[in-house]
Amino acid sequence: MVRRVAVIGAGVGGLASIKCCLDEGLEPTCFERSEDIGGLWRYTDSMDGGRISVYRSVITNTSKEMSCFSDFPCPEDFPSFLPHGLLLEYFRMYSRHFDLLRHIRFRVTLSVRKRPDFATSGQWEVVTETNGIRESHVFDAVMVCTGHFQEPYLPLAFFPGKPCLSTREYKDAEAFRGKRVLVVGIGNTGGDLSVELSRVAAKVFLSARSNTWVVSRVSDHGFPFDMVNTTRFNHFLDWFLPSAITKRIRFRKFNSWFNHANYGLASTKSSNFKIIVNEELPFCLLSGTVVLKPKVRKFTESSAVFEDGTTEENIDVVLFATGYSFSFAFLEESVRSLFDDNRSLYKRIFPPQLEKPTLAIIGLVQLTGSVMVGAEMQARWVTGIFAGWNKLPPTSKMMADVLKKKNPSERENLKLSFISYTDEIASCAGIKPSVLRLLLTDPRLALAIFFGPCTPYQYRLVGRGKWSGARDAILTQWQRTLKPLRTRVVDDSSDGSDGWCWMCLLALPVALTAAFLLSRHPWPGWSPRAGPQL
């Protein structure tokens, strides 16, 4: 019987895990190595203890309504996309509201190992050190909430002897003023830093090895991109339509902003589907303040040679934005060896080979939407298992599921569909809403859930942890999105909401009829995919 739970890390995953433990009547103790909450999102100028934090100018690339805790909406006066300071303030508000801080111990280093009787008890020994004082604790379960931003991945074996920096060491652009900078890697961070550096550097080169599609946070009619696009209706279309058609639709949509092939970013002939969020990068490329280059082949003493044979001379600084790897050094080796990446974990959470399922890895997942929402969903399911409400399948079935979903030919962990993954975990936890059932009992809410953004409040409508404010939070989410923009109001009687409602009413019967007919009479050559359960 699980009662005492060790939560490692007081970032977003740790805070959610503490709260979920309390909801299930468990006794959490959270250990945090720094002096405050927030994890990655608590900005600091220093590199104390090797802790990774965001850079000074960072702003979230998922909107507040799509990223908040499912029973605690962001304040309506907060902007849709939050600077790190406001996001940290939101975490503090959440911690105070649910009285989480009293369960956290700060400035703690630790090690975690299985108890000698682990095969029968499932218990863990956690040895902590604070201010030189060592203590040993016994816990019934452990939730590791340190995320995947732990150790920078630096491919220095390919470029020996070249001075370089990682994005972990980057805080602001001032140190790069007047320099010729090469940024290696075109993920969200590489794109952001290239833009920021272009304002002060003499020249910025951005090396990209993969085809990349660039989208803006600002979407149709000025609404947040993720709120417009991350909907159950769009998710249904992705499942219903052949993948070749959905791919073509996406490419056409992306290229409607600017032609990615003209900018050297991506081709519609590519099977790669990497997306980054950046409003300014296209203009920097258009104005020449950032120059896109292919993959680096080698470095010389002062230059970089690229795969297309071109060379850029007098490179002063190389900044690697090549991602991160995880390393749970505090876990004993016999446990660490059970998983080499998150695809070795059942549902990206549980090492299936453990004799007892009392270790959960929270937040080690990359989604097409907010990882914060995914981490909270994981924590809700895991604490339900610890409390005895949810059950895991036998080890053989978990191993089979892991092997089925793991592609050994891929080095990188691909991003998972936000709705697919959160729905999958919600179904395991018994908290996934049924659109069809709601259509009979609450049509207005059903339409908002199916056609509107898949905000986390949807997972508080049913099951354990049901929140009485979930319905109202869903129906008022657009008001909270627009509220911080109302600093200067103009007279406009139409906001487009009437047209949206009519579109919902017309499209829902079509979608449901198509789903029914397809399930009965699939067209030739069509193969069923794991699709949305309405």
MOLIN-V83264 format. One record per residue. N is the residue number from 0. RES is the residue in three letters. OMEGA is omega in whole degrees, -180 to 180 (none if undefined). D_FIRST is the distance of its C-alpha to the first C-alpha in Angstrom with 1 decimal. Layout:
{{N & RES & OMEGA & D_FIRST} {N & RES & OMEGA & D_FIRST}}
This chain:
{{0 & MET & 180 & 0.0} {1 & VAL & 176 & 3.8} {2 & ARG & -178 & 6.4} {3 & ARG & -176 & 9.4} {4 & VAL & 173 & 11.2} {5 & ALA & 177 & 14.6} {6 & VAL & -175 & 17.2} {7 & ILE & -179 & 20.3} {8 & GLY & -179 & 23.5} {9 & ALA & 170 & 24.8} {10 & GLY & -176 & 26.8} {11 & VAL & 179 & 26.5} {12 & GLY & 179 & 23.3} {13 & GLY & 179 & 21.7} {14 & LEU & 178 & 22.9} {15 & ALA & -178 & 21.6} {16 & SER & 177 & 18.1} {17 & ILE & -177 & 18.1} {18 & LYS & -180 & 19.3} {19 & CYS & 175 & 16.9} {20 & CYS & -180 & 13.9} {21 & LEU & 178 & 15.8} {22 & ASP & -177 & 16.5} {23 & GLU & 178 & 12.9} {24 & GLY & 178 & 12.3} {25 & LEU & -177 & 10.5} {26 & GLU & -177 & 12.3} {27 & PRO & 167 & 14.4} {28 & THR & -177 & 16.9} {29 & CYS & 179 & 19.6} {30 & PHE & -178 & 22.0} {31 & GLU & -175 & 25.4} {32 & ARG & 178 & 28.3} {33 & SER & -175 & 31.1} {34 & GLU & -174 & 32.1} {35 & ASP & 178 & 31.3} {36 & ILE & 172 & 29.3} {37 & GLY & 178 & 30.6} {38 & GLY & -179 & 30.2} {39 & LEU & -172 & 32.9} {40 & TRP & 175 & 34.4} {41 & ARG & -176 & 35.3} {42 & TYR & 173 & 38.8} {43 & THR & 178 & 40.3} {44 & ASP & -174 & 43.6} {45 & SER & 177 & 42.2} {46 & MET & -175 & 40.2} {47 & ASP & 177 & 38.2} {48 & GLY & -179 & 35.8} {49 & GLY & -178 & 36.5} {50 & ARG & 179 & 34.6} {51 & ILE & 174 & 35.6} {52 & SER & 179 & 36.8} {53 & VAL & 175 & 38.8} {54 & TYR & -167 & 42.6} {55 & ARG & -171 & 44.6} {56 & SER & -170 & 45.9} {57 & VAL & 175 & 42.8} {58 & ILE & -178 & 42.1} {59 & THR & 175 & 39.3} {60 & ASN & 167 & 40.3} {61 & THR & -172 & 38.0} {62 & SER & -175 & 38.9} {63 & LYS & -179 & 37.1} {64 & GLU & -179 & 36.4} {65 & MET & -173 & 34.9} {66 & SER & -172 & 32.8} {67 & CYS & 172 & 31.4} {68 & PHE & -167 & 27.9} {69 & SER & 178 & 27.5} {70 & ASP & -179 & 27.5} {71 & PHE & -179 & 29.8} {72 & PRO & 173 & 33.3} {73 & CYS & 176 & 35.5} {74 & PRO & -176 & 38.4} {75 & GLU & -179 & 41.2} {76 & ASP & 174 & 43.7} {77 & PHE & 177 & 41.9} {78 & PRO & -177 & 43.7} {79 & SER & 178 & 42.2} {80 & PHE & -166 & 41.8} {81 & LEU & 164 & 40.5} {82 & PRO & -174 & 41.8} {83 & HIS & -179 & 39.1} {84 & GLY & 178 & 39.9} {85 & LEU & 178 & 39.2} {86 & LEU & 177 & 36.0} {87 & LEU & 177 & 34.8} {88 & GLU & 176 & 35.9} {89 & TYR & 177 & 33.9} {90 & PHE & 179 & 30.8} {91 & ARG & 178 & 31.7} {92 & MET & 178 & 32.3} {93 & TYR & -179 & 28.8} {94 & SER & 179 & 27.2} {95 & ARG & -176 & 29.3} {96 & HIS & -178 & 28.7} {97 & PHE & 174 & 24.9} {98 & ASP & -176 & 25.0} {99 & LEU & -170 & 23.2} {100 & LEU & -178 & 25.4} {101 & ARG & 180 & 23.9} {102 & HIS & -176 & 20.7} {103 & ILE & 173 & 22.8} {104 & ARG & -175 & 24.2} {105 & PHE & 179 & 27.5} {106 & ARG & -177 & 29.6} {107 & VAL & 166 & 26.8} {108 & THR & -172 & 27.0} {109 & LEU & 170 & 24.0} {110 & SER & -176 & 22.8} {111 & VAL & 176 & 19.5} {112 & ARG & 180 & 18.8} {113 & LYS & 173 & 16.2} {114 & ARG & -180 & 15.3} {115 & PRO & -179 & 17.3} {116 & ASP & -174 & 14.4} {117 & PHE & -176 & 12.9} {118 & ALA & 179 & 13.7} {119 & THR & -176 & 11.1} {120 & SER & -175 & 8.6} {121 & GLY & -175 & 9.2} {122 & GLN & -177 & 10.0} {123 & TRP & 172 & 13.2} {124 & GLU & 179 & 16.1} {125 & VAL & 179 & 18.1} {126 & VAL & -176 & 21.6} {127 & THR & 174 & 23.6} {128 & GLU & 179 & 27.3} {129 & THR & -179 & 29.0} {130 & ASN & 178 & 32.6} {131 & GLY & -180 & 32.7} {132 & ILE & 180 & 29.9} {133 & ARG & 177 & 27.1} {134 & GLU & 177 & 23.6} {135 & SER & -178 & 20.5} {136 & HIS & 176 & 17.0} {137 & VAL & 179 & 13.5} {138 & PHE & 179 & 11.0} {139 & ASP & -180 & 7.6} {140 & ALA & -180 & 9.7} {141 & VAL & 173 & 13.4} {142 & MET & -179 & 15.7} {143 & VAL & -172 & 19.3} {144 & CYS & -178 & 21.8} {145 & THR & 174 & 25.1} {146 & GLY & -178 & 26.7} {147 & HIS & 176 & 29.5} {148 & PHE & -175 & 32.3} {149 & GLN & -179 & 31.8} {150 & GLU & 179 & 34.7} {151 & PRO & 176 & 38.1} {152 & TYR & -178 & 39.2} {153 & LEU & -179 & 42.8} {154 & PRO & -174 & 44.8} {155 & LEU & 178 & 47.0} {156 & ALA & 179 & 47.5} {157 & PHE & -176 & 49.7} {158 & PHE & -176 & 51.6} {159 & PRO & 172 & 52.1} {160 & GLY & -178 & 53.9} {161 & LYS & 176 & 53.9} {162 & PRO & -178 & 52.8} {163 & CYS & 175 & 50.1} {164 & LEU & 171 & 47.5} {165 & SER & 179 & 44.2} {166 & THR & 175 & 43.2} {167 & ARG & -177 & 40.6} {168 & GLU & -177 & 43.7} {169 & TYR & 177 & 45.4} {170 & LYS & 175 & 45.6} {171 & ASP & -170 & 48.9} {172 & ALA & -170 & 52.1} {173 & GLU & -178 & 54.5} {174 & ALA & -176 & 54.3} {175 & PHE & -177 & 55.5} {176 & ARG & 176 & 58.6} {177 & GLY & -176 & 61.6} {178 & LYS & 173 & 59.8} {179 & ARG & -169 & 59.6} {180 & VAL & 172 & 55.9} {181 & LEU & 175 & 54.3} {182 & VAL & -179 & 50.8} {183 & VAL & 180 & 49.1} {184 & GLY & -174 & 46.6} {185 & ILE & 169 & 46.8} {186 & GLY & 179 & 43.3} {187 & ASN & -179 & 42.7} {188 & THR & 179 & 43.0} {189 & GLY & 177 & 46.1} {190 & GLY & 180 & 47.8} {191 & ASP & -176 & 47.1} {192 & LEU & 176 & 48.3} {193 & SER & 179 & 51.4} {194 & VAL & -178 & 52.4} {195 & GLU & -180 & 51.9} {196 & LEU & -177 & 53.7} {197 & SER & -179 & 56.6} {198 & ARG & -176 & 57.6} {199 & VAL & -176 & 58.4} {200 & ALA & 176 & 58.7} {201 & ALA & 178 & 62.0} {202 & LYS & 177 & 60.5} {203 & VAL & 174 & 57.0} {204 & PHE & -179 & 56.4} {205 & LEU & -178 & 53.2} {206 & SER & -178 & 52.4} {207 & ALA & 179 & 50.5} {208 & ARG & -176 & 49.6} {209 & SER & 173 & 48.2} {210 & ASN & -173 & 49.4} {211 & THR & 176 & 48.0} {212 & TRP & -176 & 48.3} {213 & VAL & 178 & 48.6} {214 & VAL & -180 & 47.7} {215 & SER & 172 & 48.1} {216 & ARG & -178 & 45.7} {217 & VAL & -175 & 48.5} {218 & SER & -177 & 48.7} {219 & ASP & 178 & 50.9} {220 & HIS & 175 & 52.5} {221 & GLY & 179 & 50.9} {222 & PHE & 178 & 47.3} {223 & PRO & -176 & 44.4} {224 & PHE & -175 & 44.3} {225 & ASP & 178 & 40.6} {226 & MET & -180 & 40.8} {227 & VAL & -170 & 43.8} {228 & ASN & -178 & 42.5} {229 & THR & -179 & 38.8} {230 & THR & 177 & 38.9} {231 & ARG & 177 & 37.6} {232 & PHE & 177 & 41.3} {233 & ASN & 178 & 42.0} {234 & HIS & 177 & 38.8} {235 & PHE & 180 & 40.0} {236 & LEU & 177 & 43.4} {237 & ASP & 180 & 42.0} {238 & TRP & -173 & 40.4} {239 & PHE & -176 & 43.3} {240 & LEU & 174 & 46.2} {241 & PRO & -175 & 46.9} {242 & SER & 179 & 45.6} {243 & ALA & 180 & 49.2} {244 & ILE & 180 & 50.1} {245 & THR & 178 & 47.1} {246 & LYS & 180 & 47.8} {247 & ARG & 179 & 51.5} {248 & ILE & -180 & 50.6} {249 & ARG & -179 & 48.4} {250 & PHE & 179 & 51.1} {251 & ARG & 179 & 53.8} {252 & LYS & -180 & 51.7} {253 & PHE & -178 & 51.1} {254 & ASN & 177 & 54.8} {255 & SER & 176 & 56.0} {256 & TRP & 173 & 55.4} {257 & PHE & -178 & 57.1} {258 & ASN & -174 & 57.8} {259 & HIS & 179 & 55.3} {260 & ALA & 178 & 57.6} {261 & ASN & -178 & 60.4} {262 & TYR & -180 & 58.2} {263 & GLY & -176 & 57.1} {264 & LEU & -175 & 53.4} {265 & ALA & 178 & 52.6} {266 & SER & 177 & 54.4} {267 & THR & 177 & 53.7} {268 & LYS & -177 & 54.2} {269 & SER & 175 & 51.1} {270 & SER & 179 & 47.9} {271 & ASN & -177 & 45.9} {272 & PHE & 179 & 44.4} {273 & LYS & -177 & 43.4} {274 & ILE & 171 & 43.7} {275 & ILE & -180 & 44.0} {276 & VAL & -180 & 44.6} {277 & ASN & -179 & 47.7} {278 & GLU & -169 & 50.6} {279 & GLU & -175 & 52.9} {280 & LEU & 179 & 52.9} {281 & PRO & 179 & 55.4} {282 & PHE & 179 & 57.9} {283 & CYS & 176 & 57.5} {284 & LEU & -179 & 58.3} {285 & LEU & -178 & 61.1} {286 & SER & 178 & 62.6} {287 & GLY & 178 & 62.2} {288 & THR & 170 & 60.2} {289 & VAL & 179 & 57.5} {290 & VAL & -179 & 58.6} {291 & LEU & 180 & 56.4} {292 & LYS & 176 & 56.5} {293 & PRO & -178 & 55.1} {294 & LYS & 177 & 52.8} {295 & VAL & 176 & 53.9} {296 & ARG & 178 & 55.5} {297 & LYS & 174 & 56.3} {298 & PHE & 166 & 57.2} {299 & THR & -176 & 60.4} {300 & GLU & -176 & 61.1} {301 & SER & -177 & 61.7} {302 & SER & 177 & 61.1} {303 & ALA & 179 & 58.7} {304 & VAL & -174 & 59.7} {305 & PHE & -174 & 58.0} {306 & GLU & 179 & 57.6} {307 & ASP & 178 & 60.6} {308 & GLY & 179 & 62.8} {309 & THR & -180 & 63.3} {310 & THR & 172 & 63.0} {311 & GLU & -175 & 62.4} {312 & GLU & 173 & 64.0} {313 & ASN & 174 & 63.4} {314 & ILE & -178 & 59.6} {315 & ASP & -175 & 58.6} {316 & VAL & 171 & 54.8} {317 & VAL & -179 & 52.3} {318 & LEU & -179 & 49.1} {319 & PHE & 174 & 46.3} {320 & ALA & -171 & 44.1} {321 & THR & 173 & 42.5} {322 & GLY & -175 & 38.8} {323 & TYR & 170 & 35.8} {324 & SER & -179 & 33.6} {325 & PHE & 179 & 30.0} {326 & SER & -179 & 29.1} {327 & PHE & -174 & 25.7} {328 & ALA & -178 & 27.3} {329 & PHE & 177 & 24.5} {330 & LEU & 178 & 22.2} {331 & GLU & -173 & 23.0} {332 & GLU & -178 & 25.6} {333 & SER & 178 & 23.6} {334 & VAL & 179 & 21.2} {335 & ARG & -176 & 24.2} {336 & SER & -178 & 26.1} {337 & LEU & 180 & 23.7} {338 & PHE & 179 & 25.2} {339 & ASP & 171 & 28.8} {340 & ASP & -174 & 28.7} {341 & ASN & 177 & 26.6} {342 & ARG & 176 & 27.9} {343 & SER & -178 & 25.9} {344 & LEU & 177 & 22.6} {345 & TYR & -175 & 21.3} {346 & LYS & -178 & 22.4} {347 & ARG & -175 & 23.4} {348 & ILE & -170 & 19.8} {349 & PHE & 169 & 17.7} {350 & PRO & -171 & 19.1} {351 & PRO & -177 & 18.9} {352 & GLN & -179 & 19.6} {353 & LEU & -179 & 16.4} {354 & GLU & 178 & 14.7} {355 & LYS & -177 & 11.3} {356 & PRO & -177 & 11.6} {357 & THR & 174 & 10.2} {358 & LEU & 180 & 13.8} {359 & ALA & 177 & 15.8} {360 & ILE & -175 & 19.5} {361 & ILE & 174 & 20.7} {362 & GLY & 178 & 24.4} {363 & LEU & -177 & 25.7} {364 & VAL & 177 & 27.7} {365 & GLN & -176 & 31.3} {366 & LEU & 174 & 32.2} {367 & THR & 175 & 35.6} {368 & GLY & -174 & 34.4} {369 & SER & 174 & 32.4} {370 & VAL & 179 & 29.6} {371 & MET & 178 & 28.3} {372 & VAL & 178 & 27.6} {373 & GLY & 180 & 26.0} {374 & ALA & 178 & 23.7} {375 & GLU & 179 & 22.6} {376 & MET & 177 & 22.1} {377 & GLN & -178 & 19.9} {378 & ALA & 179 & 17.8} {379 & ARG & 180 & 17.5} {380 & TRP & -177 & 16.4} {381 & VAL & -179 & 13.9} {382 & THR & 173 & 12.2} {383 & GLY & 176 & 12.3} {384 & ILE & 179 & 10.5} {385 & PHE & -178 & 7.7} {386 & ALA & 177 & 7.7} {387 & GLY & -179 & 8.1} {388 & TRP & 179 & 11.8} {389 & ASN & -179 & 13.2} {390 & LYS & 173 & 13.1} {391 & LEU & 176 & 14.7} {392 & PRO & 177 & 17.5} {393 & PRO & -178 & 17.9} {394 & THR & -178 & 18.9} {395 & SER & 179 & 22.5} {396 & LYS & 177 & 22.7} {397 & MET & 179 & 21.3} {398 & MET & 179 & 23.8} {399 & ALA & 179 & 26.5} {400 & ASP & 179 & 25.9} {401 & VAL & -178 & 26.1} {402 & LEU & 180 & 29.3} {403 & LYS & -174 & 30.8} {404 & LYS & -177 & 30.6} {405 & LYS & 177 & 31.5} {406 & ASN & -174 & 35.2} {407 & PRO & -179 & 36.0} {408 & SER & -177 & 39.6} {409 & GLU & 178 & 38.5} {410 & ARG & -174 & 38.0} {411 & GLU & 174 & 36.9} {412 & ASN & -178 & 33.8} {413 & LEU & 176 & 35.4} {414 & LYS & 179 & 34.5} {415 & LEU & 176 & 32.6} {416 & SER & -177 & 33.8} {417 & PHE & -177 & 32.3} {418 & ILE & -180 & 32.2} {419 & SER & -176 & 31.1} {420 & TYR & -179 & 28.1} {421 & THR & 176 & 26.9} {422 & ASP & -180 & 27.5} {423 & GLU & 180 & 25.6} {424 & ILE & 178 & 22.4} {425 & ALA & 177 & 23.1} {426 & SER & 177 & 23.5} {427 & CYS & -177 & 20.1} {428 & ALA & -179 & 18.6} {429 & GLY & -176 & 21.0} {430 & ILE & 179 & 23.0} {431 & LYS & -179 & 26.2} {432 & PRO & 176 & 29.3} {433 & SER & 180 & 31.8} {434 & VAL & -179 & 35.3} {435 & LEU & 179 & 37.0} {436 & ARG & 179 & 35.2} {437 & LEU & 179 & 36.0} {438 & LEU & 179 & 39.6} {439 & LEU & -174 & 40.0} {440 & THR & -176 & 38.4} {441 & ASP & -174 & 39.1} {442 & PRO & -179 & 41.7} {443 & ARG & 179 & 42.2} {444 & LEU & 180 & 38.6} {445 & ALA & 179 & 38.5} {446 & LEU & 180 & 41.5} {447 & ALA & -179 & 40.2} {448 & ILE & -174 & 37.0} {449 & PHE & -176 & 38.9} {450 & PHE & -179 & 41.9} {451 & GLY & -179 & 40.7} {452 & PRO & 179 & 38.5} {453 & CYS & -180 & 34.9} {454 & THR & -174 & 33.6} {455 & PRO & 180 & 29.9} {456 & TYR & 180 & 30.4} {457 & GLN & -177 & 30.5} {458 & TYR & 174 & 26.7} {459 & ARG & -178 & 26.3} {460 & LEU & -176 & 28.4} {461 & VAL & 173 & 25.8} {462 & GLY & 179 & 22.2} {463 & ARG & -177 & 19.3} {464 & GLY & 179 & 20.8} {465 & LYS & -176 & 24.2} {466 & TRP & -176 & 26.8} {467 & SER & -179 & 29.9} {468 & GLY & -174 & 32.1} {469 & ALA & -178 & 31.4} {470 & ARG & -179 & 34.5} {471 & ASP & 179 & 36.8} {472 & ALA & 179 & 35.5} {473 & ILE & -175 & 36.4} {474 & LEU & -180 & 39.8} {475 & THR & -174 & 40.8} {476 & GLN & 178 & 39.7} {477 & TRP & 176 & 43.3} {478 & GLN & 179 & 44.5} {479 & ARG & 178 & 42.2} {480 & THR & -176 & 43.4} {481 & LEU & -174 & 47.0} {482 & LYS & -178 & 46.9} {483 & PRO & 178 & 47.2} {484 & LEU & -174 & 50.2} {485 & ARG & 178 & 52.1} {486 & THR & 172 & 53.9} {487 & ARG & -173 & 57.2} {488 & VAL & 175 & 57.5} {489 & VAL & -177 & 60.1} {490 & ASP & 177 & 61.5} {491 & ASP & -173 & 60.0} {492 & SER & -177 & 59.4} {493 & SER & 176 & 57.6} {494 & ASP & 177 & 54.1} {495 & GLY & -175 & 53.6} {496 & SER & 179 & 50.8} {497 & ASP & 179 & 53.0} {498 & GLY & 179 & 53.6} {499 & TRP & -179 & 49.8} {500 & CYS & 179 & 49.2} {501 & TRP & 178 & 51.9} {502 & MET & 178 & 50.7} {503 & CYS & -177 & 47.2} {504 & LEU & -179 & 48.8} {505 & LEU & -173 & 51.0} {506 & ALA & -176 & 48.6} {507 & LEU & 178 & 45.6} {508 & PRO & 179 & 47.4} {509 & VAL & -179 & 48.7} {510 & ALA & -178 & 45.2} {511 & LEU & 178 & 43.7} {512 & THR & 179 & 46.7} {513 & ALA & 179 & 46.6} {514 & ALA & -179 & 42.9} {515 & PHE & -178 & 43.7} {516 & LEU & -179 & 46.8} {517 & LEU & 179 & 45.3} {518 & SER & -179 & 42.5} {519 & ARG & -174 & 45.2} {520 & HIS & 178 & 48.0} {521 & PRO & -178 & 47.1} {522 & TRP & -178 & 50.2} {523 & PRO & 178 & 51.5} {524 & GLY & -180 & 49.8} {525 & TRP & 177 & 46.9} {526 & SER & -176 & 43.5} {527 & PRO & 174 & 40.3} {528 & ARG & 176 & 38.0} {529 & ALA & -173 & 34.4} {530 & GLY & -177 & 35.5} {531 & PRO & 174 & 34.4} {532 & GLN & -178 & 33.1} {533 & LEU & none & 35.0}}
